[in-house]
C-alpha cells in the first residue's frame, strides 16, 4: 500500500443482521513498518464504512424456503495513513 491512496475493501458473506461498523466502528489494520519502529502496529482506520444487504443468499434449506434473509456485505474505504 502507498500513502495517500484510497483503497476499497469488501467483506462479503457476513451473517449478522446488524453490525457495529454501521454504528461507527472501524476495522483494525496492522502495519509491519510501524511495529518494527516500535510503534503500535495495530490501529483502527477507515472512512465511509457501510454495511448493507447484498444478493448472496444463505445456502441452508430453511433460508431458501423463506427467501427473505440475505447475507451482509461490509465495505469500507481505507486511505493509508501510516508509513508516509
PASEBA-1860 file (N, C-alpha, C; in nm, 3 decimals):
! residues 84
1> XXXXXXXX> 0.084/-0.118/0.000/0.000/0.000/0.000/0.088/0.124/0.000 ~ 0.036/0.228/-0.062/0.109/0.354/-0.067/0.031/0.462/0.006 ~ 0.103/0.553/0.069/0.040/0.661/0.146/-0.040/0.752/0.054 ~ -0.155/0.799/0.105/-0.237/0.896/0.034/-0.326/0.840/-0.075 ~ -0.325/0.709/-0.095/-0.408/0.647/-0.198/-0.523/0.573/-0.129 ~ -0.648/0.601/-0.168/-0.760/0.529/-0.106/-0.770/0.385/-0.159 ~ -0.800/0.293/-0.070/-0.821/0.153/-0.105/-0.959/0.111/-0.059 ~ -1.028/0.033/-0.139/-1.161/-0.014/-0.103/-1.153/-0.163/-0.071
9> XXXXXXXX> -1.208/-0.201/0.044/-1.213/-0.340/0.086/-1.359/-0.383/0.096 ~ -1.389/-0.500/0.048/-1.524/-0.555/0.060/-1.514/-0.690/0.131 ~ -1.591/-0.704/0.236/-1.601/-0.831/0.307/-1.743/-0.879/0.286 ~ -1.760/-0.996/0.225/-1.895/-1.044/0.198/-1.923/-1.170/0.278 ~ -2.050/-1.208/0.279/-2.098/-1.328/0.347/-2.094/-1.317/0.498 ~ -2.115/-1.200/0.551/-2.129/-1.182/0.694/-2.276/-1.203/0.728 ~ -2.303/-1.283/0.828/-2.441/-1.325/0.853/-2.514/-1.243/0.960 ~ -2.450/-1.145/1.016/-2.516/-1.067/1.120/-2.622/-0.975/1.060
17> XXXXXXXX> -2.730/-0.954/1.134/-2.834/-0.860/1.090/-2.792/-0.715/1.110 ~ -2.715/-0.692/1.216/-2.664/-0.557/1.242/-2.514/-0.567/1.268 ~ -2.447/-0.457/1.257/-2.302/-0.456/1.275/-2.260/-0.328/1.344 ~ -2.157/-0.338/1.427/-2.103/-0.218/1.490/-2.037/-0.126/1.387 ~ -2.003/-0.180/1.267/-1.948/-0.096/1.162/-2.051/0.008/1.118 ~ -2.180/-0.026/1.124/-2.283/0.070/1.086/-2.305/0.174/1.196 ~ -2.242/0.153/1.312/-2.254/0.247/1.423/-2.124/0.322/1.449 ~ -2.031/0.317/1.352/-1.909/0.395/1.363/-1.781/0.318/1.393
25> XXXXXXXX> -1.790/0.189/1.422/-1.669/0.113/1.448/-1.584/0.105/1.321 ~ -1.453/0.108/1.337/-1.362/0.099/1.224/-1.290/-0.036/1.226 ~ -1.253/-0.088/1.108/-1.175/-0.211/1.104/-1.035/-0.190/1.162 ~ -0.971/-0.299/1.202/-0.837/-0.293/1.257/-0.737/-0.330/1.148 ~ -0.634/-0.249/1.134/-0.529/-0.273/1.035/-0.395/-0.287/1.107 ~ -0.305/-0.363/1.047/-0.173/-0.383/1.104/-0.067/-0.329/1.010 ~ 0.028/-0.255/1.066/0.141/-0.203/0.988/0.270/-0.266/1.040 ~ 0.331/-0.349/0.959/0.458/-0.411/0.997/0.567/-0.306/1.013
33> XXXXXXXX> 0.566/-0.205/0.927/0.667/-0.098/0.935/0.655/-0.023/1.067 ~ 0.533/0.014/1.106/0.513/0.085/1.233/0.552/-0.004/1.351 ~ 0.520/-0.132/1.345/0.554/-0.225/1.453/0.706/-0.238/1.466 ~ 0.777/-0.244/1.354/0.923/-0.255/1.358/0.988/-0.129/1.414 ~ 0.922/-0.015/1.397/0.974/0.111/1.453/0.951/0.118/1.603 ~ 0.875/0.023/1.657/0.843/0.025/1.799/0.711/0.093/1.829 ~ 0.644/0.139/1.727/0.512/0.199/1.746/0.407/0.088/1.748 ~ 0.287/0.124/1.777/0.178/0.027/1.775/0.152/-0.013/1.631
41> XXXXXXXX> 0.155/-0.142/1.603/0.130/-0.190/1.467/-0.017/-0.197/1.432 ~ -0.100/-0.229/1.533/-0.244/-0.241/1.510/-0.311/-0.108/1.539 ~ -0.401/-0.067/1.452/-0.478/0.055/1.478/-0.609/0.051/1.400 ~ -0.706/0.124/1.449/-0.834/0.134/1.379/-0.820/0.239/1.270 ~ -0.877/0.208/1.153/-0.867/0.300/1.040/-0.985/0.277/0.948 ~ -1.012/0.373/0.862/-1.118/0.359/0.763/-1.218/0.473/0.769 ~ -1.273/0.506/0.653/-1.377/0.607/0.643/-1.484/0.554/0.550 ~ -1.596/0.619/0.549/-1.707/0.581/0.460/-1.740/0.433/0.472
49> XXXXXXXX> -1.748/0.385/0.595/-1.776/0.245/0.621/-1.926/0.223/0.608 ~ -1.966/0.123/0.532/-2.108/0.093/0.517/-2.131/-0.057/0.535 ~ -2.253/-0.091/0.568/-2.290/-0.229/0.596/-2.430/-0.247/0.540 ~ -2.447/-0.334/0.442/-2.578/-0.344/0.379/-2.598/-0.482/0.319 ~ -2.721/-0.508/0.281/-2.757/-0.637/0.220/-2.693/-0.649/0.082 ~ -2.663/-0.773/0.047/-2.620/-0.799/-0.090/-2.708/-0.910/-0.148 ~ -2.675/-0.959/-0.264/-2.761/-1.056/-0.333/-2.726/-1.201/-0.304 ~ -2.626/-1.227/-0.220/-2.590/-1.364/-0.188/-2.687/-1.420/-0.085
57> XXXXXXXX> -2.748/-1.532/-0.116/-2.845/-1.592/-0.026/-2.779/-1.694/0.064 ~ -2.828/-1.706/0.185/-2.779/-1.806/0.279/-2.815/-1.944/0.224 ~ -2.722/-2.036/0.217/-2.747/-2.161/0.146/-2.823/-2.271/0.220 ~ -2.863/-2.251/0.346/-2.933/-2.363/0.411/-3.079/-2.371/0.366 ~ -3.142/-2.488/0.386/-3.276/-2.515/0.334/-3.383/-2.420/0.388 ~ -3.379/-2.394/0.519/-3.480/-2.305/0.579/-3.475/-2.166/0.517 ~ -3.357/-2.116/0.498/-3.344/-1.982/0.441/-3.384/-1.980/0.294 ~ -3.359/-2.087/0.224/-3.401/-2.093/0.083/-3.553/-2.088/0.074
65> XXXXXXXX> -3.621/-2.153/0.167/-3.768/-2.153/0.167/-3.821/-2.013/0.195 ~ -3.763/-1.948/0.294/-3.809/-1.813/0.327/-3.773/-1.715/0.216 ~ -3.655/-1.731/0.161/-3.605/-1.646/0.053/-3.611/-1.498/0.090 ~ -3.595/-1.469/0.220/-3.603/-1.331/0.265/-3.468/-1.282/0.318 ~ -3.403/-1.367/0.396/-3.280/-1.323/0.461/-3.165/-1.324/0.363 ~ -3.094/-1.217/0.359/-2.977/-1.206/0.273/-2.854/-1.185/0.359 ~ -2.744/-1.231/0.312/-2.620/-1.208/0.384/-2.581/-1.061/0.374 ~ -2.490/-1.023/0.456/-2.448/-0.883/0.461/-2.313/-0.865/0.395
73> XXXXXXXX> -2.287/-0.745/0.356/-2.158/-0.710/0.300/-2.109/-0.585/0.370 ~ -1.985/-0.588/0.411/-1.923/-0.470/0.471/-1.830/-0.410/0.368 ~ -1.839/-0.282/0.350/-1.749/-0.213/0.258/-1.694/-0.092/0.331 ~ -1.566/-0.074/0.321/-1.511/0.048/0.377/-1.398/0.098/0.288 ~ -1.377/0.226/0.296/-1.270/0.291/0.222/-1.159/0.321/0.321 ~ -1.042/0.272/0.290/-0.928/0.293/0.379/-0.821/0.367/0.301 ~ -0.782/0.479/0.354/-0.672/0.553/0.292/-0.553/0.536/0.385 ~ -0.444/0.493/0.329/-0.326/0.464/0.410/-0.280/0.591/0.480
81> XXXX> -0.268/0.581/0.612/-0.229/0.697/0.690/-0.094/0.676/0.759 ~ -0.040/0.555/0.749/0.089/0.526/0.810/0.194/0.510/0.701 ~ 0.316/0.496/0.741/0.429/0.471/0.651/0.443/0.580/0.545 ~ 0.425/0.704/0.586/0.438/0.816/0.492/0.583/0.849/0.466
END
